């Protein structure tokens, strides 16, 4: 059983070891098997993989058949990471928790996670004047580059390609690397942002010639600061460990005039 002779405790993650089953984990943790299965929608009981991580819900959490989940924040959690694990979107989680700030998730706090296809239950909001509609960004014209850019990671795997998901939401590229992997600047430029950003953790935005920008998000340790000039290949940040996926992920985005574009168009 996972963890040797140590009792599995509700509220923790369990790493699958040879001989483990969801039923045995549920019995040792003292939680109903149906709750364990609902809190791990991407886990197939008959096809457990060695090293796979399984979330054991705490007594405070709920996963009703009709939703929404009542989920307890754990170390390293972000709306984006929680959304990926439960097959929803960060925007839906944000809409269901309007009274909270996604950039300040306190460990142990309970949030609502709407299920797939469920209309999120919005928390009450203070009345305010309606803001004027945002003006669309002007068309920056065709992308002009002297030469193709290198990838930001030397040793990586593409977990998610740039494009729209089944709901039509545009998703940036997601890469996973090794522990301690460092992301590098894809081109010469100036760091215009190097700080935390809502739902994206630590973020670095570099502006390049040709009205192009590269974005590095879900970062671990930042290696640059705002206002700094960088050369191609300069260290930008380390990849961070996700408590949800168990990987070391980097969200990478390329923008032209502020508009997201497919990184495959500019990377070699």
PAMARVO-655534 format. One line per 4 residues: number of its first residue (from 1); their letters; for each residue x negated, y negated, z negated of N, C-alpha, C, O, CB. Coordinates in steps of 0.1 Angstrom, whole numbers, plus 5000, padded with zeros to 4 digits. Atoms other than C-alpha are relative to their C-alpha. Glycine has a CB too. Example, Ala and Ser with C-alpha at 12.3 -4.5 7.8 and 13.67 -1.06 7.14 Angstrom:
residues 2
1	AS	4991/5012/5000/4877/5045/4922/4991/4988/5000/4981/4988/4993/5010/5000/4988 ~ 5009/5011/5000/4863/5011/4929/5008/4989/4992/5003/4978/4991/4996/4995/5014
//
This chain:
residues 268
1	XXXX	4991/5012/5000/5000/5000/5000/4991/4988/5000/4981/4988/4994/5010/5000/4988 ~ 5008/5012/4999/4988/4965/5008/4996/4994/4986/5004/4995/4977/5008/4989/5008 ~ 5004/5006/5012/4967/4949/4981/4995/5010/4990/4993/5007/4978/5011/4992/4994 ~ 5005/4990/5009/4955/4982/4966/5010/5003/4990/5022/5006/4993/4987/4996/4994
5	XXXX	4991/4997/5011/4970/4988/4932/5007/4988/4995/5015/4988/4985/4993/5007/4988 ~ 4994/5012/5005/4981/4952/4928/5014/4999/5005/5017/5001/5017/4992/4988/5005 ~ 4986/5001/4996/5018/4947/4928/5003/4989/5010/4998/4978/5008/5009/4999/4988 ~ 4996/5010/4990/5032/4928/4958/5010/4991/4993/5020/4995/4988/5005/5006/5013
9	XXXX	4991/5010/5007/5048/4896/4945/5008/4993/5011/5003/4989/5021/4992/4990/4992 ~ 4991/5008/4992/5078/4879/4961/4995/4986/5002/4990/4980/4992/5014/5000/4995 ~ 5005/5013/4998/5069/4846/4977/4986/4999/5007/4982/4988/5010/5000/4992/4987 ~ 5014/5000/4994/5035/4857/4991/5000/5006/5014/5010/5012/5018/4991/5007/4990
13	XXXX	5003/4993/4987/5021/4869/5024/4994/5013/4997/4986/5014/4988/4992/4991/5010 ~ 5006/4987/5001/5012/4905/5028/4993/5004/5013/4999/5002/5024/5010/5011/4996 ~ 5007/4996/4988/4986/4918/5052/5001/5015/5002/4998/5023/4993/4985/4996/5000 ~ 4997/4986/4997/4995/4951/5068/4988/5009/5000/4978/5005/5007/5008/5002/5013
17	XXXX	5011/4991/5001/4972/4980/5060/5005/5014/5005/5017/5016/5006/4994/5001/4986 ~ 4996/4986/4996/4972/5017/5072/5010/5006/4991/5008/5006/4979/4988/5009/5002 ~ 4990/4993/5008/5003/5035/5060/5011/4991/4995/5021/4996/4989/4994/5006/4989 ~ 4990/5009/5004/5023/5004/5052/5013/5001/5008/5013/5003/5020/4995/4985/5000
21	XXXX	4987/5001/4993/5060/5002/5060/5008/4988/4994/5005/4984/4982/5009/5013/4999 ~ 4992/5011/5006/5085/4974/5055/5008/5004/4988/5010/4997/4979/5010/4994/5011 ~ 4992/4995/5011/5106/4996/5033/4992/5001/4987/4997/4997/4976/5006/5014/5004 ~ 5009/4999/5011/5077/5003/5010/4997/4986/4994/4996/4984/4982/4987/5008/5003
25	XXXX	5003/5014/5005/5068/4966/5008/5011/4994/4993/5010/4988/4983/4995/4991/5012 ~ 4987/5006/5007/5104/4956/5000/5002/5006/4987/5005/4999/4977/5012/5003/5009 ~ 4998/4994/5013/5106/4982/4972/4990/4995/4990/4993/4992/4979/4998/5015/5002 ~ 5010/5004/5010/5073/4972/4956/5002/4985/4996/4999/4981/4985/4986/5002/5006
29	XXXX	4998/5015/5003/5082/4934/4959/5013/4998/4993/5015/4987/4987/5000/4992/5013 ~ 4987/5001/5007/5117/4941/4945/5009/4991/5008/5017/4984/5002/4998/4994/4987 ~ 4991/5008/4991/5135/4924/4975/5007/5010/5009/5001/5020/5013/4992/4989/5008 ~ 4993/4992/4990/5162/4939/4997/4993/5001/5013/4988/4991/5018/5015/4995/5001
33	XXXX	5006/4998/4988/5149/4953/5029/5006/4990/5011/4998/4985/5019/5001/5015/5005 ~ 4994/5008/4990/5174/4933/5049/4995/4985/4999/4994/4978/5009/5015/5000/4999 ~ 5006/5014/5002/5160/4900/5034/4986/5000/5006/4983/4990/5012/5000/4997/4985 ~ 5013/5000/4995/5125/4910/5042/5000/5000/5016/4992/4993/5022/4992/5013/4995
37	XXXX	4999/4999/4986/5135/4918/5078/5004/4986/5006/4999/4981/5016/5009/5010/5005 ~ 4995/5013/4995/5154/4885/5082/4989/4989/4999/4989/4979/5007/5012/4996/4993 ~ 5010/5010/5001/5124/4865/5070/4988/5003/5008/4978/4995/5008/4995/4999/4985 ~ 5011/4997/4990/5101/4881/5096/5006/5004/5013/5005/5016/5017/4992/5012/4994
41	XXXX	4993/4997/4988/5121/4879/5128/4991/5005/5011/4996/5012/5020/5007/4988/5005 ~ 5008/4995/4989/5091/4886/5150/4993/5013/4997/4984/5017/5004/4989/4989/5003 ~ 5007/4988/5004/5080/4917/5131/5009/5012/5003/5021/5012/4999/4997/5000/4985 ~ 4993/4988/4997/5091/4951/5144/4996/5011/4991/4984/5015/4990/4997/5004/5015
45	XXXX	5003/4991/5011/5094/4976/5116/4993/5013/5005/4985/5019/4998/5013/5004/4993 ~ 5005/4987/4995/5085/5006/5139/4986/4997/5007/4980/5007/5011/5009/5006/5010 ~ 5012/5003/4993/5055/4988/5154/4991/4990/4992/4986/4980/4997/5003/4994/5014 ~ 5008/5008/5008/5036/4973/5125/4985/5001/5004/4981/5012/5008/5001/5003/4985
49	XXXX	5014/5000/4996/5000/4963/5134/4991/4998/4988/4994/4989/4979/4998/4989/5011 ~ 5010/5002/5011/4970/4966/5110/4995/4986/5001/4991/4981/5012/4988/5010/5002 ~ 5004/5014/5000/4961/4931/5100/5011/4990/5002/5010/4978/4999/4990/4997/5010 ~ 4988/5009/4998/4996/4917/5108/5004/4995/4986/5004/5002/4976/5011/5007/5007
53	XXXX	4995/5006/5013/5010/4893/5081/5015/5000/5000/5022/4997/5009/4994/4986/4999 ~ 4986/5000/5003/5044/4897/5066/5004/4991/4989/4997/4991/4979/5005/5015/4997 ~ 4996/5009/5010/5062/4871/5046/5010/5007/4991/5021/5011/4995/5006/4987/5006 ~ 4991/4995/5010/5078/4883/5014/5007/4989/4993/5001/4981/4986/4992/5009/4989
57	XXXX	4993/5011/5005/5106/4859/5004/5000/5000/4985/5000/5010/4978/5014/4999/5006 ~ 4999/5001/5014/5108/4845/4969/5015/5000/4996/5024/5001/5005/4994/4986/4995 ~ 4986/4999/5004/5140/4847/4948/5008/4987/5003/5020/4987/5003/5000/5003/4985 ~ 4993/5013/4998/5147/4810/4956/5004/4999/5015/5012/4990/5019/4991/4988/4996
61	XXXX	4997/5001/4986/5148/4816/4994/5012/5008/5004/5015/5018/4998/4987/5004/5008 ~ 4988/4993/4995/5178/4827/5014/4999/5001/5016/4993/4992/5022/5013/4993/4996 ~ 4999/4998/4985/5183/4840/5050/5013/5006/5003/5014/5017/5008/4988/5009/5005 ~ 4987/4995/4997/5220/4843/5055/5002/5003/5015/4995/4997/5023/5011/4990/4995
65	XXXX	4999/4996/4986/5232/4859/5087/5004/4988/5008/5000/4988/5020/5011/5011/5001 ~ 4995/5011/4992/5249/4827/5098/4991/4988/4999/4993/4978/5006/5013/4996/4996 ~ 5009/5012/5001/5220/4804/5087/5006/4989/4992/5018/4989/4989/4995/4996/5014 ~ 5015/5000/4997/5203/4782/5079/4992/5007/4990/4997/5010/4979/4996/4985/5002
69	XXXX	5009/4995/5010/5173/4796/5062/4998/4990/4989/4999/4978/4991/4987/5004/5006 ~ 5005/5009/5010/5164/4782/5028/4986/5005/4997/4984/5015/4992/5009/5001/4986 ~ 5014/4996/4999/5126/4782/5030/4992/4992/4990/4994/4980/4988/4995/4999/5014 ~ 5009/5007/5010/5100/4774/5004/4986/4997/5006/4980/5006/5011/4998/5010/4987
73	XXXX	5012/5005/4994/5070/4754/5015/4988/5007/4993/4987/5008/4981/4999/4985/4999 ~ 5012/4994/5005/5037/4772/5012/4987/4992/5004/4989/4984/5013/4999/5015/5006 ~ 5012/5008/4996/5001/4759/5014/4997/5001/5015/4997/5012/5021/4987/5006/4992 ~ 5003/5001/4986/4992/4748/5049/5012/4999/5010/5010/4998/5022/4992/5012/5004
77	XXXX	4988/5001/4991/5028/4747/5062/5001/4987/5007/4998/4976/5001/5012/5003/4992 ~ 4995/5011/4992/5039/4723/5089/5013/5003/5006/5016/5015/5008/4989/4995/5010 ~ 4988/4997/4993/5072/4719/5106/4998/5008/5013/5005/5017/5016/5008/4987/5003 ~ 5003/4993/4988/5056/4731/5138/4997/5014/4998/5002/5023/5005/4988/4993/5007
81	XXXX	5004/4986/5003/5041/4762/5122/5012/5008/4996/5014/5019/5000/4989/5000/4990 ~ 4988/4993/5005/5074/4771/5104/5009/5003/5012/5015/5014/5013/5007/4991/4990 ~ 4991/4998/4988/5093/4766/5137/4995/5011/5008/5003/5019/5013/5001/4987/5008 ~ 5005/4989/4992/5070/4789/5156/5003/5014/4994/5006/5023/5001/4985/4998/5002
85	XXXX	4998/4987/5007/5074/4817/5130/5014/5004/5001/5017/5016/5002/4995/4999/4986 ~ 4986/4997/5000/5111/4815/5129/5008/4998/5013/5020/5000/5014/5007/4992/4989 ~ 4994/5001/4987/5117/4809/5166/5010/4989/5002/5020/4990/5009/5008/5013/5003 ~ 4991/5012/4999/5132/4774/5163/4990/4989/5005/4979/4991/5010/5007/4997/4987
89	XXXX	5008/5011/4996/5118/4739/5169/4998/4991/4988/5006/4990/4979/5006/4992/5012 ~ 5002/5010/5010/5102/4713/5147/5010/4989/4999/5014/4985/4988/4986/4994/5001 ~ 4989/5010/5000/5128/4688/5158/5012/5004/4993/5019/4996/4986/5003/4996/5014 ~ 4988/4995/5006/5156/4710/5146/4998/5000/4985/5007/4997/4977/5004/5014/5005
93	XXXX	5003/5000/5014/5139/4714/5112/5000/4986/4995/5006/4984/4984/4987/5007/4997 ~ 5001/5014/5004/5133/4677/5110/5014/4994/4999/5017/4987/4989/4992/4991/5010 ~ 4986/5005/5000/5170/4670/5118/5008/5005/4988/5017/4998/4983/5007/5004/5013 ~ 4993/4994/5012/5181/4693/5090/4995/4995/4987/5000/4999/4976/4999/5015/5001
97	XXXX	5007/5005/5012/5158/4676/5065/4997/4986/5001/4985/4982/4998/4988/5009/4997 ~ 5002/5014/4997/5162/4639/5072/4995/4993/4988/4988/4982/4989/5012/4994/5005 ~ 5004/5007/5012/5156/4630/5036/4986/5002/4996/4980/4996/4987/5009/5004/4988 ~ 5014/4997/5003/5121/4644/5036/4991/4995/5011/4995/4992/5022/4998/5015/4999
101	XXXX	5010/5004/4990/5089/4633/5053/4992/5013/5003/4985/5019/4995/4991/4989/4994 ~ 5007/4988/4995/5074/4661/5074/4985/4999/4997/4978/5010/4996/5002/5003/5014 ~ 5014/5001/5002/5039/4647/5068/4996/5001/4985/4984/5001/4981/4996/4986/5005 ~ 5003/4999/5014/5042/4651/5030/5009/5012/4994/5018/5009/4986/5004/4987/4992
105	XXXX	4993/4989/5005/5055/4686/5024/4993/5006/4987/4982/5011/4987/5000/5011/5011 ~ 5005/4996/5012/5051/4695/4988/5001/5015/4998/5012/5021/5001/5007/4993/4988 ~ 5000/4985/5002/5042/4732/4980/5011/5003/4990/5012/4997/4979/4987/5005/4996 ~ 4989/4996/5009/5073/4749/4965/5013/4993/5003/5023/4997/4998/4996/4997/4986
109	XXXX	4988/5007/4996/5098/4724/4980/5008/5009/5009/5003/5016/5018/4997/4987/5007 ~ 4990/4992/4991/5129/4741/4996/5005/4991/5011/5009/4979/5009/5012/5005/4991 ~ 4994/5007/4988/5139/4730/5031/5009/5009/5007/5010/5022/5005/4988/4996/5009 ~ 4991/4993/4991/5165/4741/5056/4993/5003/5013/4987/4994/5019/5013/4993/5002
113	XXXX	5005/4996/4987/5154/4760/5087/5011/5005/5008/5015/5017/5006/4988/5010/4999 ~ 4989/4995/4992/5182/4762/5113/4996/5012/5008/4985/5013/5014/5005/4989/5009 ~ 5002/4989/4991/5185/4795/5131/5001/4997/5014/5007/4987/5018/5009/5012/4996 ~ 5000/5002/4986/5181/4798/5168/5015/5000/5005/5023/5008/5002/4993/5011/5008
117	XXXX	4986/5001/4995/5213/4786/5185/5009/4993/4990/5021/4991/4994/5005/5013/5004 ~ 4992/5005/5010/5226/4771/5153/4999/4984/5000/4988/4979/5001/4997/5005/4986 ~ 5000/5014/5001/5236/4734/5151/4994/4996/4986/5000/5000/4976/5014/4994/5002 ~ 5006/5004/5013/5213/4719/5123/5010/4992/4992/5017/4983/4997/4987/4993/5002
121	XXXX	4992/5008/5009/5231/4706/5093/4992/4988/4995/4982/4990/4988/5005/5009/4987 ~ 5008/5012/5002/5219/4671/5090/5003/4995/4985/5014/4994/4981/5004/4989/5010 ~ 4999/5006/5013/5212/4656/5056/5005/4986/5001/5003/4979/5012/4986/5000/4992 ~ 4995/5013/4998/5229/4623/5049/4989/4989/5001/4979/4991/4995/5009/4996/4988
125	XXXX	5010/5010/4997/5211/4592/5061/5005/4986/4996/5018/4984/4997/4995/5000/5014 ~ 4996/5013/5004/5212/4556/5049/5003/4992/5013/4996/4993/5023/4989/4992/4992 ~ 4996/5007/4988/5231/4534/5074/4990/4989/5004/4984/4983/4995/5014/4994/4998 ~ 5009/5010/4995/5209/4511/5095/5004/4996/5014/5012/5002/5021/4985/5006/5000
129	XXXX	4997/5005/4987/5210/4490/5126/4995/5009/5010/4984/5014/5009/4995/4986/5001 ~ 5005/4992/4989/5208/4509/5158/4989/4994/5007/4990/4982/5011/5012/5003/5009 ~ 5011/5005/4993/5175/4505/5174/5003/4999/5015/5010/5007/5020/4987/5008/4998 ~ 4998/5000/4985/5174/4494/5211/4994/5012/5006/4984/5017/5002/4994/4987/5006
133	XXXX	5006/4988/4993/5168/4522/5235/4986/4998/5005/4982/4987/5009/5009/5004/5012 ~ 5014/5001/4996/5132/4530/5242/4998/4998/5015/5005/5005/5023/4992/5012/4995 ~ 5002/5001/4986/5119/4518/5275/4991/5011/5005/4981/5014/4999/4994/4986/5003 ~ 5009/4990/4995/5105/4545/5297/4986/4995/5004/4985/4984/5008/5007/5007/5013
137	XXXX	5013/5004/4996/5068/4544/5303/4999/4998/5015/5004/5006/5022/4990/5011/4995 ~ 5001/5002/4986/5058/4530/5336/4992/5011/5007/4984/5018/5000/4992/4987/5003 ~ 5007/4989/4993/5046/4555/5362/4985/4996/5002/4982/4986/5008/5006/5002/5014 ~ 5014/5004/4999/5008/4555/5359/4993/5003/5013/4982/5000/5015/4992/5008/4989
141	XXXX	5006/4996/4987/5003/4568/5394/4993/5013/5000/4993/5020/4990/4990/4989/5005 ~ 5007/4987/4999/4983/4598/5406/4988/5000/4991/4981/4990/4988/4996/5003/5014 ~ 5012/4998/5009/4956/4612/5383/4987/4999/5009/4986/5006/5019/5001/5014/4993 ~ 5013/5002/4993/4921/4601/5394/4989/5004/4991/4987/4998/4980/4999/4986/5005
145	XXXX	5011/4995/5008/4891/4620/5381/4987/5001/5009/4988/5004/5021/5003/5013/4993 ~ 5013/4998/4993/4854/4620/5391/4998/5015/5001/4994/5020/5012/4988/4994/4992 ~ 5002/4985/5000/4852/4658/5382/5008/5006/4989/5013/4999/4980/4985/5003/4998 ~ 4992/4993/5009/4870/4684/5363/4994/5000/4986/4982/5000/4985/5003/5015/5005
149	XXXX	5004/5000/5014/4868/4685/5325/4998/5014/4995/5005/5023/5000/5010/4992/4991 ~ 5001/4987/5007/4855/4714/5304/5011/5002/4990/5017/4993/4986/4986/5002/4994 ~ 4990/4998/5010/4879/4731/5280/4994/4996/4986/4982/4995/4984/5003/5016/4999 ~ 5004/5005/5013/4878/4718/5244/4993/5010/4991/4986/5006/4982/5011/4993/4993
153	XXXX	5006/4990/5008/4868/4751/5229/4992/5010/5008/4995/5012/5020/5011/5009/4992 ~ 5009/4990/4993/4840/4775/5239/5006/5014/5000/5005/5021/5010/4986/5000/4994 ~ 4994/4986/5002/4857/4807/5226/5014/4998/4996/5017/4995/4985/4991/5008/4990 ~ 4986/5002/5003/4894/4805/5229/5009/5010/5008/5005/5017/5016/5004/4985/5005
157	XXXX	4990/4993/4993/4926/4822/5240/5013/4991/5000/5016/4984/4990/5004/5014/4992 ~ 4988/5009/4999/4957/4804/5253/5012/5008/4994/5016/5018/4999/5003/4997/5015 ~ 4988/4994/5007/4986/4812/5230/5013/4995/5007/5022/5003/5008/5000/4997/4985 ~ 4988/5006/4993/5011/4789/5248/4995/4990/5010/4987/4981/5008/5009/4993/4989
161	XXXX	5003/5009/4989/5008/4772/5281/5008/4988/5000/5019/4988/4994/5002/5008/5014 ~ 4992/5012/4999/5020/4737/5288/5012/5003/5008/5011/5009/5018/4991/4989/5006 ~ 4987/4998/4992/5056/4736/5300/5012/4999/4991/5011/4997/4978/4999/5013/5007 ~ 4987/5000/5007/5092/4737/5289/5004/5013/4995/5002/5023/5002/5011/4994/5009
165	XXXX	4995/4988/5006/5106/4763/5266/5014/5003/5005/5019/4996/5013/4999/5000/4985 ~ 4987/4996/4995/5139/4781/5270/5011/4989/4997/5022/4989/5003/5004/5012/4993 ~ 4990/5011/5004/5157/4750/5254/4997/4988/5009/5004/4978/5007/4999/4997/4985 ~ 5003/5011/4992/5141/4727/5279/4990/4990/4994/4988/4979/4999/5012/4993/5004
169	XXXX	5009/5009/5007/5117/4711/5254/4986/5002/5005/4981/5013/5006/5001/5003/4984 ~ 5014/4999/4995/5083/4702/5267/4990/5003/4989/4990/4996/4979/4996/4986/5007 ~ 5010/4995/5010/5056/4721/5248/4986/4998/5004/4983/5001/5015/5003/5014/4996 ~ 5014/5001/4997/5019/4712/5247/4993/5013/5000/4998/5023/4994/4993/4990/4991
173	XXXX	5008/4987/5000/4992/4738/5252/4995/5003/4986/4992/4994/4979/4988/4998/5010 ~ 5005/4996/5014/4982/4758/5221/4989/5010/5003/4991/5020/5009/5012/5006/4992 ~ 5012/4991/4999/4948/4774/5219/4997/5006/4986/5000/5000/4976/4988/4993/5006 ~ 5005/4994/5013/4935/4798/5192/4985/5003/5002/4981/5008/5013/5008/5012/4996
177	XXXX	5014/4998/5000/4898/4801/5184/4995/5008/4988/5003/5015/4981/4992/4987/5001 ~ 5005/4993/5011/4875/4816/5159/4999/4991/4988/4999/4979/4988/4986/5006/5004 ~ 5002/5008/5012/4870/4806/5123/4988/4992/5001/4977/4997/5005/4999/5010/4987 ~ 5012/5009/4999/4847/4776/5122/4998/4994/5013/4989/4986/5015/4988/5006/4995
181	XXXX	5001/5005/4986/4852/4769/5159/5002/4984/5000/5010/4979/4993/5010/5007/5009 ~ 5000/5015/4999/4846/4732/5168/5006/4996/5014/5001/5001/5024/4986/4994/4997 ~ 4995/5005/4988/4867/4714/5194/4991/4988/5004/4986/4980/4996/5015/4995/4999 ~ 5009/5011/4995/4846/4691/5217/5008/4991/5009/5017/4995/5016/4988/5007/5007
185	XXXX	4995/5010/4991/4854/4660/5237/4999/5005/5014/4989/5010/5018/4993/4986/4998 ~ 4999/4995/4986/4865/4670/5272/4994/4990/5010/4991/4993/5021/5014/5003/5004 ~ 5006/5010/4991/4851/4637/5286/4996/4988/4992/5000/4987/4980/5011/4995/5011 ~ 5004/5012/5006/4835/4604/5277/5012/4992/4996/5022/4992/5004/4989/4992/5008
189	XXXX	4989/5009/5003/4858/4580/5259/4999/4993/4987/4989/4994/4980/5013/5008/5000 ~ 4999/5007/5013/4869/4560/5229/5011/5006/4991/5022/5008/4996/5002/4985/5002 ~ 4990/4994/5010/4886/4574/5198/5010/4989/4996/5006/4979/4990/4993/5006/4988 ~ 4989/5010/5004/4919/4554/5194/5008/5004/4988/5014/4996/4982/5009/4998/5012
193	XXXX	4992/4995/5011/4934/4576/5167/4993/5012/4994/4989/5021/5001/5015/5004/5003 ~ 5006/4989/5008/4919/4599/5140/5005/5000/4986/4999/4995/4977/4984/4999/5000 ~ 4993/5001/5013/4943/4605/5112/5011/5011/5000/5012/5019/5010/5006/4986/4997 ~ 4989/4990/5001/4973/4626/5101/5012/4994/5007/5014/4982/5007/5003/5003/4985
197	XXXX	4989/5004/4993/5004/4625/5121/5012/5010/4997/5009/5022/4995/4998/5000/5016 ~ 4989/4992/5004/5039/4638/5113/5001/5012/5009/5001/5011/5021/5013/4991/5001 ~ 4998/4986/4994/5044/4675/5122/4988/5005/5007/4988/5017/5011/5011/4999/5009 ~ 5012/4995/4992/5010/4677/5139/4987/5001/4991/4977/5004/4997/4998/4991/5011
201	XXXX	5012/4999/5008/4986/4676/5109/4990/4989/5004/4994/4978/5007/4994/5014/5001 ~ 5010/5010/4996/4953/4659/5116/4999/5000/5015/4998/5010/5022/4986/5004/4993 ~ 5000/5002/4985/4951/4644/5151/4989/4991/5004/4986/4981/4997/5014/4995/5004 ~ 5009/5009/4994/4925/4628/5173/5005/4997/5014/5008/5007/5022/4985/5006/5000
205	XXXX	4996/5004/4987/4934/4609/5204/4988/4992/5006/4984/4982/5000/5013/4991/5000 ~ 5011/5006/4994/4906/4599/5228/5005/4994/5014/5011/5001/5022/4988/5010/5002 ~ 4997/5007/4987/4911/4574/5257/4988/5001/5010/4977/4999/5006/5004/4985/4998 ~ 5010/4998/4990/4892/4581/5289/5002/4991/5012/5013/4984/5013/5000/5014/5005
209	XXXX	4999/5007/4987/4886/4564/5323/5012/5005/5008/5015/5017/5006/4987/5000/5008 ~ 4989/4995/4992/4915/4566/5348/5013/5000/4993/5022/5007/4997/4996/5013/5005 ~ 4987/5000/5007/4942/4559/5322/5004/5013/4994/5015/5017/4994/5011/4994/5009 ~ 4998/4987/5005/4938/4594/5308/4997/5000/4985/4988/4993/4980/4991/5010/5007
213	XXXX	5002/4998/5015/4940/4605/5271/5000/5015/4998/5007/5023/5004/5011/4993/4992 ~ 5000/4986/5004/4931/4638/5255/5004/5000/4985/5000/4991/4977/4986/5007/5001 ~ 4994/5000/5014/4949/4648/5222/4996/5014/4994/4998/5024/5000/5015/4998/5000 ~ 5004/4988/5007/4936/4673/5197/5007/5000/4986/5005/4991/4978/4984/5000/4997
217	XXXX	4991/5000/5011/4961/4683/5170/4999/5013/4992/4993/5022/4997/5014/4997/5004 ~ 5001/4989/5009/4965/4707/5141/4986/5002/4996/4982/5014/4993/5006/5013/5006 ~ 5014/5000/5003/4929/4699/5133/4997/5004/4986/5005/5002/4977/4993/4987/5004 ~ 5005/4998/5014/4909/4710/5103/4992/4988/4996/4998/4978/4992/4992/5013/4999
221	XXXX	5009/5011/5004/4879/4688/5095/4998/4991/5012/4994/4996/5023/4987/5005/4994 ~ 5003/5010/4989/4877/4656/5117/4985/4997/5000/4979/4995/4990/5009/4988/4998 ~ 5014/5003/4998/4843/4649/5131/4997/4986/5006/4986/4982/5008/4993/5011/5009 ~ 5000/5013/4994/4851/4615/5145/5009/4990/4992/5017/4995/4984/5003/5000/5015
225	XXXX	4991/5010/5006/4867/4582/5134/5005/4991/5010/4999/4989/5021/4992/4993/4988 ~ 4994/5010/4991/4888/4556/5150/4990/4989/5004/4983/4984/4995/5013/4993/4993 ~ 5009/5011/4995/4869/4531/5172/4987/5006/5005/4979/4998/5010/4998/4990/4989 ~ 5012/4994/4996/4841/4555/5178/5000/5004/5015/5010/5009/5020/4997/5013/4992
229	XXXX	5001/4996/4987/4828/4561/5213/4993/5014/5000/4984/5017/4992/4991/4990/5008 ~ 5005/4987/5000/4821/4597/5222/4996/5004/5015/5002/4999/5024/5011/5010/4995 ~ 5005/4995/4988/4803/4615/5250/5007/5014/5002/5011/5021/4993/4985/5001/5001 ~ 4995/4986/4997/4816/4647/5268/4992/5010/4992/4980/5010/4992/5000/5002/5015
233	XXXX	5007/4990/5008/4808/4676/5245/4998/4997/4986/4994/5005/4978/4988/5004/5006 ~ 5002/5004/5014/4807/4656/5213/5010/5008/4991/5022/5010/4995/5002/4985/4998 ~ 4991/4994/5009/4823/4674/5183/5011/4991/4996/5009/4979/4992/4993/5005/4987 ~ 4988/5008/5004/4859/4662/5176/5005/5005/4987/5008/4996/4978/5010/5002/5011
237	XXXX	4994/4995/5012/4872/4685/5149/4998/5015/5000/4994/5021/5010/5015/4997/4999 ~ 5000/4985/5001/4873/4721/5136/5014/5005/5002/5024/4997/4999/4994/5005/4986 ~ 4987/4994/4999/4902/4744/5143/5005/5003/4985/4997/5006/4977/5000/5013/5009 ~ 4995/4997/5013/4925/4749/5113/5007/5013/4999/5012/5018/5009/5009/4988/4995
241	XXXX	4993/4987/5002/4939/4781/5098/5015/4997/4997/5018/4989/4989/4993/5008/4988 ~ 4986/5001/5002/4976/4785/5100/5005/5011/4991/5003/5023/4994/5008/5001/5014 ~ 4995/4990/5010/4992/4803/5070/5012/5007/5006/5015/5018/5002/5004/4993/4987 ~ 4988/4994/4994/5022/4811/5093/4995/5011/5010/5000/5022/5010/5009/4990/5007
245	XXXX	5004/4991/4989/5004/4827/5123/4988/5008/4996/4986/5019/5002/4997/4992/5012 ~ 5012/4993/5003/4972/4838/5106/4989/4997/5009/4978/5004/5009/5003/5014/4999 ~ 5011/5003/4990/4952/4822/5134/4994/4987/4997/4998/4980/4988/5006/5000/5015 ~ 5006/5013/5000/4929/4793/5139/5004/4993/5013/4998/4995/5023/4984/5001/4998
249	XXXX	4993/5006/4988/4949/4771/5162/4995/4985/5003/4992/4978/4994/5015/5000/4998 ~ 5002/5014/4996/4943/4739/5182/5011/4997/5010/5012/5003/5020/4986/4998/5006 ~ 4990/5005/4990/4971/4720/5199/4993/4990/5009/4987/4980/5004/5013/4994/4993 ~ 5007/5008/4991/4956/4704/5230/5010/4994/5011/5017/5001/5017/4988/5007/5007
253	XXXX	4991/5007/4990/4974/4678/5252/4992/4990/5008/4982/4984/5003/5011/4993/4992 ~ 5006/5010/4991/4964/4656/5281/5011/4991/5005/5022/4996/5008/4993/5007/5012 ~ 4990/5010/4996/4983/4624/5289/4994/4991/5011/4982/4988/5011/5005/4992/4988 ~ 5003/5010/4990/4982/4601/5319/5009/4988/4998/5021/4989/5001/5000/5006/5014
257	XXXX	4992/5012/5003/4993/4566/5310/5010/5002/4989/5021/4996/4989/5008/4996/5013 ~ 4991/4996/5011/5009/4581/5279/5010/5011/5003/5016/5015/4994/5008/4987/4996 ~ 4991/4989/4996/5028/4607/5298/4993/5014/5000/4982/5015/5005/5007/4998/5014 ~ 5007/4987/5000/5020/4644/5291/4999/5006/5014/5009/5005/5021/5008/5010/4990
261	XXXX	5002/4993/4988/5006/4663/5320/4994/5014/4997/4989/5016/4986/4991/4992/5010 ~ 5005/4987/5002/4995/4699/5325/4985/5000/4999/4979/4995/5009/5005/5009/5011 ~ 5015/5000/5001/4959/4703/5312/4993/5007/5011/4982/5004/5014/4996/5005/4986 ~ 5006/4993/4990/4953/4728/5339/4997/4992/5013/4988/4996/5021/5009/5012/5004
265	XXXX	5003/5009/4989/4953/4699/5364/4987/4993/4999/4982/4988/5009/5011/4990/5002 ~ 5012/5008/5002/4922/4683/5349/4989/5009/4994/4977/5004/4994/5003/4989/4991 ~ 5011/4992/5006/4903/4712/5332/4995/5010/5010/5002/5014/5019/5006/5008/4988 ~ 5006/4991/4991/4879/4735/5350/5000/5014/4994/4995/5024/5000/4986/4996/5004
//
